[in-house]
Amino acid sequence: MVAVALFGLGGCRTVEGLTTKPTVRSVSVAVVGFDLRTIALRFDVELLNPGDGEMNVKEYDYVLQIEGRPFTSGASPGGVALAPHGTARVPVSVAIGLADLQRTLTALERRGEVAYRLVVSLLIDTPLGAFRFPLTTDGCVRAFPPAAHPCK
């Protein structure tokens, strides 16, 4: 009876390890293009798998907010594997239309930087099935002139 109880508890711990939410270890953003119509950004989201089982990012969707307003959203296939207790980078490419920035352009020119919130929802495939995990990160990027240097 005791052996069954111990095995059962170990089994729960194993299940918990396989469904642990990945965490954001770091986020870097780079302005990869700029023209009269769009600003192209690439967010490199470094994820940590704190669990005991491998996780595969099957797909993700994202919402990018600029200055507190939703500006763009999209989805992409993932194809990124997270080894147990390992890290991997998930690149999120985002194109922002300058026409969409029109409401805040005056403020951006004065400050030269853009505050953003990136909300990414990952569809992770584990040995126990697929799970959706939301992740949020806040930051800012210099926009005038375009650069990926940290804001003040």
CNS distance restraints for C-alpha pairs under 8 A (distance, minus, plus):
assign (resid   1 and name CA) (resid   5 and name CA) 6.33 0.50 0.50
assign (resid   2 and name CA) (resid   6 and name CA) 6.13 0.50 0.50
assign (resid   3 and name CA) (resid   7 and name CA) 5.99 0.50 0.50
assign (resid   4 and name CA) (resid   8 and name CA) 5.97 0.50 0.50
assign (resid   5 and name CA) (resid   9 and name CA) 6.18 0.50 0.50
assign (resid   6 and name CA) (resid  10 and name CA) 6.16 0.50 0.50
assign (resid   7 and name CA) (resid  11 and name CA) 6.09 0.50 0.50
assign (resid   8 and name CA) (resid  12 and name CA) 6.41 0.50 0.50
assign (resid   9 and name CA) (resid  13 and name CA) 6.36 0.50 0.50
assign (resid  10 and name CA) (resid  14 and name CA) 6.22 0.50 0.50
assign (resid  11 and name CA) (resid  15 and name CA) 6.21 0.50 0.50
assign (resid  12 and name CA) (resid  16 and name CA) 6.06 0.50 0.50
assign (resid  13 and name CA) (resid  17 and name CA) 6.15 0.50 0.50
assign (resid  14 and name CA) (resid  18 and name CA) 6.36 0.50 0.50
assign (resid  14 and name CA) (resid  52 and name CA) 7.42 0.50 0.50
assign (resid  15 and name CA) (resid  19 and name CA) 6.52 0.50 0.50
assign (resid  15 and name CA) (resid 128 and name CA) 7.94 0.50 0.50
assign (resid  16 and name CA) (resid  20 and name CA) 6.12 0.50 0.50
assign (resid  16 and name CA) (resid  51 and name CA) 7.93 0.50 0.50
assign (resid  17 and name CA) (resid  50 and name CA) 7.83 0.50 0.50
assign (resid  17 and name CA) (resid  51 and name CA) 4.49 0.50 0.50
assign (resid  17 and name CA) (resid  52 and name CA) 4.99 0.50 0.50
assign (resid  17 and name CA) (resid  53 and name CA) 6.56 0.50 0.50
assign (resid  18 and name CA) (resid  51 and name CA) 5.68 0.50 0.50
assign (resid  18 and name CA) (resid  52 and name CA) 5.79 0.50 0.50
assign (resid  18 and name CA) (resid  53 and name CA) 4.77 0.50 0.50
assign (resid  18 and name CA) (resid  54 and name CA) 7.48 0.50 0.50
assign (resid  18 and name CA) (resid 126 and name CA) 6.78 0.50 0.50
assign (resid  18 and name CA) (resid 127 and name CA) 7.33 0.50 0.50
assign (resid  18 and name CA) (resid 128 and name CA) 7.31 0.50 0.50
assign (resid  19 and name CA) (resid  51 and name CA) 7.10 0.50 0.50
assign (resid  19 and name CA) (resid 126 and name CA) 7.24 0.50 0.50
assign (resid  19 and name CA) (resid 128 and name CA) 7.69 0.50 0.50
assign (resid  19 and name CA) (resid 131 and name CA) 7.84 0.50 0.50
assign (resid  20 and name CA) (resid  49 and name CA) 7.69 0.50 0.50
assign (resid  20 and name CA) (resid  50 and name CA) 6.67 0.50 0.50
assign (resid  20 and name CA) (resid  51 and name CA) 5.39 0.50 0.50
assign (resid  21 and name CA) (resid  49 and name CA) 7.42 0.50 0.50
assign (resid  21 and name CA) (resid  50 and name CA) 7.55 0.50 0.50
assign (resid  21 and name CA) (resid  51 and name CA) 7.86 0.50 0.50
assign (resid  21 and name CA) (resid 133 and name CA) 6.56 0.50 0.50
assign (resid  22 and name CA) (resid  47 and name CA) 6.29 0.50 0.50
assign (resid  22 and name CA) (resid  48 and name CA) 5.56 0.50 0.50
assign (resid  22 and name CA) (resid  49 and name CA) 4.82 0.50 0.50
assign (resid  22 and name CA) (resid  50 and name CA) 6.37 0.50 0.50
assign (resid  22 and name CA) (resid  51 and name CA) 7.92 0.50 0.50
assign (resid  22 and name CA) (resid 133 and name CA) 7.73 0.50 0.50
assign (resid  23 and name CA) (resid  47 and name CA) 5.59 0.50 0.50
assign (resid  23 and name CA) (resid  48 and name CA) 5.25 0.50 0.50
assign (resid  23 and name CA) (resid  49 and name CA) 6.78 0.50 0.50
assign (resid  23 and name CA) (resid  50 and name CA) 7.58 0.50 0.50
assign (resid  23 and name CA) (resid 135 and name CA) 7.72 0.50 0.50
assign (resid  24 and name CA) (resid  45 and name CA) 6.82 0.50 0.50
assign (resid  24 and name CA) (resid  46 and name CA) 5.94 0.50 0.50
assign (resid  24 and name CA) (resid  47 and name CA) 4.72 0.50 0.50
assign (resid  24 and name CA) (resid  48 and name CA) 6.29 0.50 0.50
assign (resid  24 and name CA) (resid 135 and name CA) 7.39 0.50 0.50
assign (resid  25 and name CA) (resid  45 and name CA) 7.71 0.50 0.50
assign (resid  25 and name CA) (resid  46 and name CA) 5.44 0.50 0.50
assign (resid  25 and name CA) (resid  47 and name CA) 5.52 0.50 0.50
assign (resid  25 and name CA) (resid  48 and name CA) 6.08 0.50 0.50
assign (resid  26 and name CA) (resid  45 and name CA) 6.13 0.50 0.50
assign (resid  26 and name CA) (resid  46 and name CA) 5.20 0.50 0.50
assign (resid  26 and name CA) (resid  47 and name CA) 7.39 0.50 0.50
assign (resid  27 and name CA) (resid  43 and name CA) 6.63 0.50 0.50
assign (resid  27 and name CA) (resid  44 and name CA) 5.62 0.50 0.50
assign (resid  27 and name CA) (resid  45 and name CA) 4.61 0.50 0.50
assign (resid  27 and name CA) (resid  46 and name CA) 6.15 0.50 0.50
assign (resid  27 and name CA) (resid 137 and name CA) 7.71 0.50 0.50
assign (resid  28 and name CA) (resid  43 and name CA) 5.70 0.50 0.50
assign (resid  28 and name CA) (resid  44 and name CA) 5.25 0.50 0.50
assign (resid  28 and name CA) (resid  45 and name CA) 6.74 0.50 0.50
assign (resid  29 and name CA) (resid  41 and name CA) 6.77 0.50 0.50
assign (resid  29 and name CA) (resid  42 and name CA) 5.65 0.50 0.50
assign (resid  29 and name CA) (resid  43 and name CA) 4.45 0.50 0.50
assign (resid  29 and name CA) (resid  44 and name CA) 6.31 0.50 0.50
assign (resid  29 and name CA) (resid 141 and name CA) 7.45 0.50 0.50
assign (resid  29 and name CA) (resid 148 and name CA) 6.25 0.50 0.50
assign (resid  30 and name CA) (resid  41 and name CA) 5.64 0.50 0.50
assign (resid  30 and name CA) (resid  42 and name CA) 5.37 0.50 0.50
assign (resid  30 and name CA) (resid  43 and name CA) 6.62 0.50 0.50
assign (resid  30 and name CA) (resid 147 and name CA) 7.14 0.50 0.50
assign (resid  30 and name CA) (resid 148 and name CA) 4.87 0.50 0.50
assign (resid  31 and name CA) (resid  39 and name CA) 7.16 0.50 0.50
assign (resid  31 and name CA) (resid  40 and name CA) 5.93 0.50 0.50
assign (resid  31 and name CA) (resid  41 and name CA) 4.60 0.50 0.50
assign (resid  31 and name CA) (resid  42 and name CA) 6.58 0.50 0.50
assign (resid  31 and name CA) (resid 146 and name CA) 6.42 0.50 0.50
assign (resid  31 and name CA) (resid 147 and name CA) 5.97 0.50 0.50
assign (resid  31 and name CA) (resid 148 and name CA) 5.86 0.50 0.50
assign (resid  32 and name CA) (resid  39 and name CA) 7.87 0.50 0.50
assign (resid  32 and name CA) (resid  40 and name CA) 5.46 0.50 0.50
assign (resid  32 and name CA) (resid  41 and name CA) 5.51 0.50 0.50
assign (resid  32 and name CA) (resid  42 and name CA) 6.63 0.50 0.50
assign (resid  33 and name CA) (resid  38 and name CA) 7.84 0.50 0.50
assign (resid  33 and name CA) (resid  39 and name CA) 5.81 0.50 0.50
assign (resid  33 and name CA) (resid  40 and name CA) 4.76 0.50 0.50
assign (resid  33 and name CA) (resid  41 and name CA) 7.06 0.50 0.50
assign (resid  34 and name CA) (resid  38 and name CA) 5.89 0.50 0.50
assign (resid  34 and name CA) (resid  39 and name CA) 4.54 0.50 0.50
assign (resid  34 and name CA) (resid  40 and name CA) 6.16 0.50 0.50
assign (resid  34 and name CA) (resid 146 and name CA) 7.29 0.50 0.50
assign (resid  35 and name CA) (resid  39 and name CA) 6.62 0.50 0.50
assign (resid  36 and name CA) (resid  98 and name CA) 7.32 0.50 0.50
assign (resid  37 and name CA) (resid  97 and name CA) 5.74 0.50 0.50
assign (resid  37 and name CA) (resid  98 and name CA) 5.31 0.50 0.50
assign (resid  37 and name CA) (resid  99 and name CA) 7.10 0.50 0.50
assign (resid  38 and name CA) (resid  95 and name CA) 6.36 0.50 0.50
assign (resid  38 and name CA) (resid  96 and name CA) 5.38 0.50 0.50
assign (resid  38 and name CA) (resid  97 and name CA) 4.39 0.50 0.50
assign (resid  38 and name CA) (resid  98 and name CA) 5.22 0.50 0.50
assign (resid  39 and name CA) (resid  95 and name CA) 5.76 0.50 0.50
assign (resid  39 and name CA) (resid  96 and name CA) 5.21 0.50 0.50
assign (resid  39 and name CA) (resid  97 and name CA) 6.55 0.50 0.50
assign (resid  39 and name CA) (resid  98 and name CA) 6.97 0.50 0.50
assign (resid  40 and name CA) (resid  93 and name CA) 7.44 0.50 0.50
assign (resid  40 and name CA) (resid  94 and name CA) 5.88 0.50 0.50
assign (resid  40 and name CA) (resid  95 and name CA) 4.37 0.50 0.50
assign (resid  40 and name CA) (resid  96 and name CA) 6.32 0.50 0.50
assign (resid  41 and name CA) (resid  93 and name CA) 5.95 0.50 0.50
assign (resid  41 and name CA) (resid  94 and name CA) 5.14 0.50 0.50
assign (resid  41 and name CA) (resid  95 and name CA) 6.13 0.50 0.50
assign (resid  41 and name CA) (resid  96 and name CA) 7.87 0.50 0.50
assign (resid  42 and name CA) (resid  91 and name CA) 6.60 0.50 0.50
assign (resid  42 and name CA) (resid  92 and name CA) 5.63 0.50 0.50
assign (resid  42 and name CA) (resid  93 and name CA) 4.49 0.50 0.50
assign (resid  42 and name CA) (resid  94 and name CA) 6.09 0.50 0.50
assign (resid  43 and name CA) (resid  91 and name CA) 5.77 0.50 0.50
assign (resid  43 and name CA) (resid  92 and name CA) 5.01 0.50 0.50
assign (resid  43 and name CA) (resid  93 and name CA) 6.37 0.50 0.50
assign (resid  43 and name CA) (resid  94 and name CA) 7.79 0.50 0.50
assign (resid  44 and name CA) (resid  89 and name CA) 6.07 0.50 0.50
assign (resid  44 and name CA) (resid  90 and name CA) 5.79 0.50 0.50
assign (resid  44 and name CA) (resid  91 and name CA) 4.54 0.50 0.50
assign (resid  44 and name CA) (resid  92 and name CA) 6.29 0.50 0.50
assign (resid  45 and name CA) (resid  89 and name CA) 5.43 0.50 0.50
assign (resid  45 and name CA) (resid  90 and name CA) 5.14 0.50 0.50
assign (resid  45 and name CA) (resid  91 and name CA) 6.24 0.50 0.50
assign (resid  45 and name CA) (resid  92 and name CA) 7.46 0.50 0.50
assign (resid  46 and name CA) (resid  87 and name CA) 6.61 0.50 0.50
assign (resid  46 and name CA) (resid  88 and name CA) 5.60 0.50 0.50
assign (resid  46 and name CA) (resid  89 and name CA) 4.29 0.50 0.50
assign (resid  46 and name CA) (resid  90 and name CA) 6.31 0.50 0.50
assign (resid  47 and name CA) (resid  82 and name CA) 7.93 0.50 0.50
assign (resid  47 and name CA) (resid  87 and name CA) 5.38 0.50 0.50
assign (resid  47 and name CA) (resid  88 and name CA) 5.49 0.50 0.50
assign (resid  47 and name CA) (resid  89 and name CA) 6.17 0.50 0.50
assign (resid  47 and name CA) (resid  90 and name CA) 7.39 0.50 0.50
assign (resid  48 and name CA) (resid  82 and name CA) 7.50 0.50 0.50
assign (resid  48 and name CA) (resid  85 and name CA) 6.76 0.50 0.50
assign (resid  48 and name CA) (resid  86 and name CA) 5.79 0.50 0.50
assign (resid  48 and name CA) (resid  87 and name CA) 4.44 0.50 0.50
assign (resid  48 and name CA) (resid  88 and name CA) 6.88 0.50 0.50
assign (resid  49 and name CA) (resid  54 and name CA) 7.91 0.50 0.50
assign (resid  49 and name CA) (resid  55 and name CA) 7.40 0.50 0.50
assign (resid  49 and name CA) (resid  82 and name CA) 6.06 0.50 0.50
assign (resid  49 and name CA) (resid  83 and name CA) 6.83 0.50 0.50
assign (resid  49 and name CA) (resid  84 and name CA) 5.88 0.50 0.50
assign (resid  49 and name CA) (resid  85 and name CA) 4.98 0.50 0.50
assign (resid  49 and name CA) (resid  86 and name CA) 5.51 0.50 0.50
assign (resid  49 and name CA) (resid  87 and name CA) 6.23 0.50 0.50
assign (resid  50 and name CA) (resid  84 and name CA) 6.77 0.50 0.50
assign (resid  50 and name CA) (resid  85 and name CA) 4.80 0.50 0.50
assign (resid  50 and name CA) (resid  86 and name CA) 7.39 0.50 0.50
assign (resid  51 and name CA) (resid  84 and name CA) 5.69 0.50 0.50
assign (resid  51 and name CA) (resid  85 and name CA) 5.95 0.50 0.50
assign (resid  52 and name CA) (resid  84 and name CA) 4.95 0.50 0.50
assign (resid  52 and name CA) (resid  85 and name CA) 6.67 0.50 0.50
assign (resid  53 and name CA) (resid  83 and name CA) 7.18 0.50 0.50
assign (resid  53 and name CA) (resid  84 and name CA) 5.10 0.50 0.50
assign (resid  53 and name CA) (resid 126 and name CA) 7.32 0.50 0.50
assign (resid  53 and name CA) (resid 127 and name CA) 7.62 0.50 0.50
assign (resid  54 and name CA) (resid  81 and name CA) 7.27 0.50 0.50
assign (resid  54 and name CA) (resid  82 and name CA) 5.76 0.50 0.50
assign (resid  54 and name CA) (resid  83 and name CA) 4.76 0.50 0.50
assign (resid  54 and name CA) (resid  84 and name CA) 5.06 0.50 0.50
assign (resid  54 and name CA) (resid 126 and name CA) 6.59 0.50 0.50
assign (resid  54 and name CA) (resid 127 and name CA) 7.85 0.50 0.50
assign (resid  55 and name CA) (resid  81 and name CA) 5.95 0.50 0.50
assign (resid  55 and name CA) (resid  82 and name CA) 4.98 0.50 0.50
assign (resid  55 and name CA) (resid  83 and name CA) 6.55 0.50 0.50
assign (resid  55 and name CA) (resid  84 and name CA) 7.54 0.50 0.50
assign (resid  55 and name CA) (resid 124 and name CA) 6.09 0.50 0.50
assign (resid  55 and name CA) (resid 125 and name CA) 5.82 0.50 0.50
assign (resid  55 and name CA) (resid 126 and name CA) 5.18 0.50 0.50
assign (resid  56 and name CA) (resid  79 and name CA) 6.88 0.50 0.50
assign (resid  56 and name CA) (resid  80 and name CA) 5.77 0.50 0.50
assign (resid  56 and name CA) (resid  81 and name CA) 4.40 0.50 0.50
assign (resid  56 and name CA) (resid  82 and name CA) 5.93 0.50 0.50
assign (resid  56 and name CA) (resid 124 and name CA) 5.41 0.50 0.50
assign (resid  56 and name CA) (resid 125 and name CA) 5.06 0.50 0.50
assign (resid  56 and name CA) (resid 126 and name CA) 6.69 0.50 0.50
assign (resid  57 and name CA) (resid  78 and name CA) 5.08 0.50 0.50
assign (resid  57 and name CA) (resid  79 and name CA) 5.74 0.50 0.50
assign (resid  57 and name CA) (resid  80 and name CA) 5.15 0.50 0.50
assign (resid  57 and name CA) (resid  81 and name CA) 6.24 0.50 0.50
assign (resid  57 and name CA) (resid  82 and name CA) 7.71 0.50 0.50
assign (resid  57 and name CA) (resid 122 and name CA) 6.48 0.50 0.50
assign (resid  57 and name CA) (resid 123 and name CA) 5.84 0.50 0.50
assign (resid  57 and name CA) (resid 124 and name CA) 4.59 0.50 0.50
assign (resid  57 and name CA) (resid 125 and name CA) 6.35 0.50 0.50
assign (resid  58 and name CA) (resid  77 and name CA) 6.08 0.50 0.50
assign (resid  58 and name CA) (resid  78 and name CA) 4.80 0.50 0.50
assign (resid  58 and name CA) (resid  79 and name CA) 5.59 0.50 0.50
assign (resid  58 and name CA) (resid  80 and name CA) 7.32 0.50 0.50
assign (resid  58 and name CA) (resid 122 and name CA) 7.71 0.50 0.50
assign (resid  58 and name CA) (resid 123 and name CA) 5.60 0.50 0.50
assign (resid  58 and name CA) (resid 124 and name CA) 5.79 0.50 0.50
assign (resid  58 and name CA) (resid 125 and name CA) 6.30 0.50 0.50
assign (resid  59 and name CA) (resid  75 and name CA) 7.40 0.50 0.50
assign (resid  59 and name CA) (resid  76 and name CA) 5.74 0.50 0.50
assign (resid  59 and name CA) (resid  77 and name CA) 4.07 0.50 0.50
assign (resid  59 and name CA) (resid  78 and name CA) 4.12 0.50 0.50
assign (resid  59 and name CA) (resid  79 and name CA) 7.11 0.50 0.50
assign (resid  59 and name CA) (resid 122 and name CA) 6.22 0.50 0.50
assign (resid  59 and name CA) (resid 123 and name CA) 5.35 0.50 0.50
assign (resid  59 and name CA) (resid 124 and name CA) 7.53 0.50 0.50
assign (resid  60 and name CA) (resid  75 and name CA) 5.65 0.50 0.50
assign (resid  60 and name CA) (resid  76 and name CA) 5.62 0.50 0.50
assign (resid  60 and name CA) (resid  77 and name CA) 6.35 0.50 0.50
assign (resid  60 and name CA) (resid  78 and name CA) 6.19 0.50 0.50
assign (resid  60 and name CA) (resid 120 and name CA) 6.67 0.50 0.50
assign (resid  60 and name CA) (resid 121 and name CA) 5.47 0.50 0.50
assign (resid  60 and name CA) (resid 122 and name CA) 4.47 0.50 0.50
assign (resid  60 and name CA) (resid 123 and name CA) 5.83 0.50 0.50
assign (resid  61 and name CA) (resid  73 and name CA) 7.39 0.50 0.50
assign (resid  61 and name CA) (resid  74 and name CA) 5.59 0.50 0.50
assign (resid  61 and name CA) (resid  75 and name CA) 3.95 0.50 0.50
assign (resid  61 and name CA) (resid  76 and name CA) 6.32 0.50 0.50
assign (resid  61 and name CA) (resid 120 and name CA) 5.77 0.50 0.50
assign (resid  61 and name CA) (resid 121 and name CA) 5.37 0.50 0.50
assign (resid  61 and name CA) (resid 122 and name CA) 6.81 0.50 0.50
assign (resid  62 and name CA) (resid  73 and name CA) 5.39 0.50 0.50
assign (resid  62 and name CA) (resid  74 and name CA) 5.54 0.50 0.50
assign (resid  62 and name CA) (resid  75 and name CA) 6.23 0.50 0.50
assign (resid  62 and name CA) (resid 118 and name CA) 6.97 0.50 0.50
assign (resid  62 and name CA) (resid 119 and name CA) 5.48 0.50 0.50
assign (resid  62 and name CA) (resid 120 and name CA) 4.33 0.50 0.50
assign (resid  62 and name CA) (resid 121 and name CA) 6.20 0.50 0.50
assign (resid  63 and name CA) (resid  70 and name CA) 6.97 0.50 0.50
assign (resid  63 and name CA) (resid  71 and name CA) 7.68 0.50 0.50
assign (resid  63 and name CA) (resid  72 and name CA) 5.99 0.50 0.50
assign (resid  63 and name CA) (resid  73 and name CA) 4.28 0.50 0.50
assign (resid  63 and name CA) (resid  74 and name CA) 6.82 0.50 0.50
assign (resid  63 and name CA) (resid 118 and name CA) 6.01 0.50 0.50
assign (resid  63 and name CA) (resid 119 and name CA) 5.24 0.50 0.50
assign (resid  63 and name CA) (resid 120 and name CA) 6.64 0.50 0.50
assign (resid  64 and name CA) (resid  70 and name CA) 6.00 0.50 0.50
assign (resid  64 and name CA) (resid  71 and name CA) 5.92 0.50 0.50
assign (resid  64 and name CA) (resid  72 and name CA) 5.42 0.50 0.50
assign (resid  64 and name CA) (resid  73 and name CA) 6.05 0.50 0.50
assign (resid  64 and name CA) (resid 116 and name CA) 6.95 0.50 0.50
assign (resid  64 and name CA) (resid 117 and name CA) 5.89 0.50 0.50
assign (resid  64 and name CA) (resid 118 and name CA) 4.73 0.50 0.50
assign (resid  64 and name CA) (resid 119 and name CA) 6.44 0.50 0.50
assign (resid  65 and name CA) (resid  69 and name CA) 4.97 0.50 0.50
assign (resid  65 and name CA) (resid  70 and name CA) 4.14 0.50 0.50
assign (resid  65 and name CA) (resid  71 and name CA) 5.39 0.50 0.50
assign (resid  65 and name CA) (resid  72 and name CA) 7.17 0.50 0.50
assign (resid  65 and name CA) (resid 116 and name CA) 5.48 0.50 0.50
assign (resid  65 and name CA) (resid 117 and name CA) 5.08 0.50 0.50
assign (resid  65 and name CA) (resid 118 and name CA) 6.44 0.50 0.50
assign (resid  66 and name CA) (resid  70 and name CA) 6.37 0.50 0.50
assign (resid  66 and name CA) (resid  71 and name CA) 6.23 0.50 0.50
assign (resid  66 and name CA) (resid 114 and name CA) 6.81 0.50 0.50
assign (resid  66 and name CA) (resid 115 and name CA) 5.93 0.50 0.50
assign (resid  66 and name CA) (resid 116 and name CA) 4.64 0.50 0.50
assign (resid  66 and name CA) (resid 117 and name CA) 6.71 0.50 0.50
assign (resid  67 and name CA) (resid 104 and name CA) 7.74 0.50 0.50
assign (resid  67 and name CA) (resid 114 and name CA) 6.70 0.50 0.50
assign (resid  67 and name CA) (resid 115 and name CA) 5.26 0.50 0.50
assign (resid  67 and name CA) (resid 116 and name CA) 6.05 0.50 0.50
assign (resid  68 and name CA) (resid 115 and name CA) 7.79 0.50 0.50
assign (resid  68 and name CA) (resid 116 and name CA) 7.17 0.50 0.50
assign (resid  68 and name CA) (resid 117 and name CA) 7.45 0.50 0.50
assign (resid  71 and name CA) (resid  96 and name CA) 7.28 0.50 0.50
assign (resid  71 and name CA) (resid 100 and name CA) 6.73 0.50 0.50
assign (resid  71 and name CA) (resid 101 and name CA) 7.93 0.50 0.50
assign (resid  72 and name CA) (resid  94 and name CA) 7.80 0.50 0.50
assign (resid  72 and name CA) (resid  95 and name CA) 7.86 0.50 0.50
assign (resid  72 and name CA) (resid  96 and name CA) 6.74 0.50 0.50
assign (resid  78 and name CA) (resid  90 and name CA) 7.54 0.50 0.50
assign (resid  80 and name CA) (resid  88 and name CA) 7.25 0.50 0.50
assign (resid  80 and name CA) (resid  89 and name CA) 7.79 0.50 0.50
assign (resid  80 and name CA) (resid  90 and name CA) 6.86 0.50 0.50
assign (resid  81 and name CA) (resid  88 and name CA) 7.14 0.50 0.50
assign (resid  82 and name CA) (resid  86 and name CA) 6.04 0.50 0.50
assign (resid  82 and name CA) (resid  87 and name CA) 6.08 0.50 0.50
assign (resid  82 and name CA) (resid  88 and name CA) 5.94 0.50 0.50
assign (resid  83 and name CA) (resid  87 and name CA) 7.08 0.50 0.50
assign (resid  96 and name CA) (resid 100 and name CA) 7.20 0.50 0.50
assign (resid  96 and name CA) (resid 101 and name CA) 7.95 0.50 0.50
assign (resid  97 and name CA) (resid 101 and name CA) 6.92 0.50 0.50
assign (resid  98 and name CA) (resid 102 and name CA) 6.56 0.50 0.50
assign (resid 101 and name CA) (resid 105 and name CA) 5.76 0.50 0.50
assign (resid 102 and name CA) (resid 106 and name CA) 7.97 0.50 0.50
assign (resid 104 and name CA) (resid 108 and name CA) 6.24 0.50 0.50
assign (resid 105 and name CA) (resid 109 and name CA) 6.17 0.50 0.50
assign (resid 106 and name CA) (resid 110 and name CA) 6.55 0.50 0.50
assign (resid 107 and name CA) (resid 111 and name CA) 6.29 0.50 0.50
assign (resid 108 and name CA) (resid 112 and name CA) 5.23 0.50 0.50
assign (resid 108 and name CA) (resid 113 and name CA) 5.95 0.50 0.50
assign (resid 108 and name CA) (resid 114 and name CA) 6.47 0.50 0.50
assign (resid 108 and name CA) (resid 143 and name CA) 7.65 0.50 0.50
assign (resid 108 and name CA) (resid 144 and name CA) 7.72 0.50 0.50
assign (resid 109 and name CA) (resid 113 and name CA) 7.88 0.50 0.50
assign (resid 109 and name CA) (resid 144 and name CA) 6.62 0.50 0.50
assign (resid 112 and name CA) (resid 142 and name CA) 5.77 0.50 0.50
assign (resid 112 and name CA) (resid 143 and name CA) 5.66 0.50 0.50
assign (resid 112 and name CA) (resid 144 and name CA) 4.87 0.50 0.50
assign (resid 112 and name CA) (resid 145 and name CA) 7.31 0.50 0.50
assign (resid 113 and name CA) (resid 140 and name CA) 6.59 0.50 0.50
assign (resid 113 and name CA) (resid 141 and name CA) 5.50 0.50 0.50
assign (resid 113 and name CA) (resid 142 and name CA) 4.07 0.50 0.50
assign (resid 113 and name CA) (resid 143 and name CA) 5.20 0.50 0.50
assign (resid 113 and name CA) (resid 144 and name CA) 6.88 0.50 0.50
assign (resid 113 and name CA) (resid 151 and name CA) 6.62 0.50 0.50
assign (resid 114 and name CA) (resid 140 and name CA) 5.22 0.50 0.50
assign (resid 114 and name CA) (resid 141 and name CA) 5.35 0.50 0.50
assign (resid 114 and name CA) (resid 142 and name CA) 6.17 0.50 0.50
assign (resid 114 and name CA) (resid 143 and name CA) 6.38 0.50 0.50
assign (resid 115 and name CA) (resid 138 and name CA) 7.59 0.50 0.50
assign (resid 115 and name CA) (resid 139 and name CA) 5.82 0.50 0.50
assign (resid 115 and name CA) (resid 140 and name CA) 4.14 0.50 0.50
assign (resid 115 and name CA) (resid 141 and name CA) 6.71 0.50 0.50
assign (resid 116 and name CA) (resid 138 and name CA) 5.78 0.50 0.50
assign (resid 116 and name CA) (resid 139 and name CA) 5.46 0.50 0.50
assign (resid 116 and name CA) (resid 140 and name CA) 5.53 0.50 0.50
assign (resid 116 and name CA) (resid 141 and name CA) 7.87 0.50 0.50
assign (resid 117 and name CA) (resid 136 and name CA) 7.03 0.50 0.50
assign (resid 117 and name CA) (resid 137 and name CA) 5.75 0.50 0.50
assign (resid 117 and name CA) (resid 138 and name CA) 4.41 0.50 0.50
assign (resid 117 and name CA) (resid 139 and name CA) 6.52 0.50 0.50
assign (resid 118 and name CA) (resid 136 and name CA) 5.74 0.50 0.50
assign (resid 118 and name CA) (resid 137 and name CA) 5.40 0.50 0.50
assign (resid 118 and name CA) (resid 138 and name CA) 6.40 0.50 0.50
assign (resid 119 and name CA) (resid 134 and name CA) 7.06 0.50 0.50
assign (resid 119 and name CA) (resid 135 and name CA) 5.77 0.50 0.50
assign (resid 119 and name CA) (resid 136 and name CA) 4.45 0.50 0.50
assign (resid 119 and name CA) (resid 137 and name CA) 6.61 0.50 0.50
assign (resid 120 and name CA) (resid 134 and name CA) 5.80 0.50 0.50
assign (resid 120 and name CA) (resid 135 and name CA) 5.22 0.50 0.50
assign (resid 120 and name CA) (resid 136 and name CA) 6.32 0.50 0.50
assign (resid 121 and name CA) (resid 132 and name CA) 6.51 0.50 0.50
assign (resid 121 and name CA) (resid 133 and name CA) 5.57 0.50 0.50
assign (resid 121 and name CA) (resid 134 and name CA) 4.19 0.50 0.50
assign (resid 121 and name CA) (resid 135 and name CA) 6.11 0.50 0.50
assign (resid 122 and name CA) (resid 132 and name CA) 5.50 0.50 0.50
assign (resid 122 and name CA) (resid 133 and name CA) 5.17 0.50 0.50
assign (resid 122 and name CA) (resid 134 and name CA) 6.22 0.50 0.50
assign (resid 122 and name CA) (resid 135 and name CA) 7.74 0.50 0.50
assign (resid 123 and name CA) (resid 130 and name CA) 6.50 0.50 0.50
assign (resid 123 and name CA) (resid 131 and name CA) 5.71 0.50 0.50
assign (resid 123 and name CA) (resid 132 and name CA) 4.50 0.50 0.50
assign (resid 123 and name CA) (resid 133 and name CA) 6.54 0.50 0.50
assign (resid 124 and name CA) (resid 130 and name CA) 5.42 0.50 0.50
assign (resid 124 and name CA) (resid 131 and name CA) 5.26 0.50 0.50
assign (resid 124 and name CA) (resid 132 and name CA) 6.13 0.50 0.50
assign (resid 124 and name CA) (resid 133 and name CA) 7.35 0.50 0.50
assign (resid 125 and name CA) (resid 129 and name CA) 5.76 0.50 0.50
assign (resid 125 and name CA) (resid 130 and name CA) 4.25 0.50 0.50
assign (resid 125 and name CA) (resid 131 and name CA) 6.48 0.50 0.50
assign (resid 126 and name CA) (resid 130 and name CA) 5.93 0.50 0.50
assign (resid 126 and name CA) (resid 131 and name CA) 7.64 0.50 0.50
assign (resid 140 and name CA) (resid 150 and name CA) 6.93 0.50 0.50
assign (resid 140 and name CA) (resid 151 and name CA) 5.93 0.50 0.50
assign (resid 141 and name CA) (resid 147 and name CA) 7.16 0.50 0.50
assign (resid 141 and name CA) (resid 148 and name CA) 5.82 0.50 0.50
assign (resid 141 and name CA) (resid 149 and name CA) 6.62 0.50 0.50
assign (resid 141 and name CA) (resid 150 and name CA) 6.04 0.50 0.50
assign (resid 141 and name CA) (resid 151 and name CA) 5.90 0.50 0.50
assign (resid 142 and name CA) (resid 146 and name CA) 5.95 0.50 0.50
assign (resid 142 and name CA) (resid 147 and name CA) 5.44 0.50 0.50
assign (resid 142 and name CA) (resid 148 and name CA) 6.18 0.50 0.50
assign (resid 142 and name CA) (resid 149 and name CA) 6.38 0.50 0.50
assign (resid 142 and name CA) (resid 150 and name CA) 7.06 0.50 0.50
assign (resid 142 and name CA) (resid 151 and name CA) 6.22 0.50 0.50
assign (resid 143 and name CA) (resid 147 and name CA) 6.24 0.50 0.50
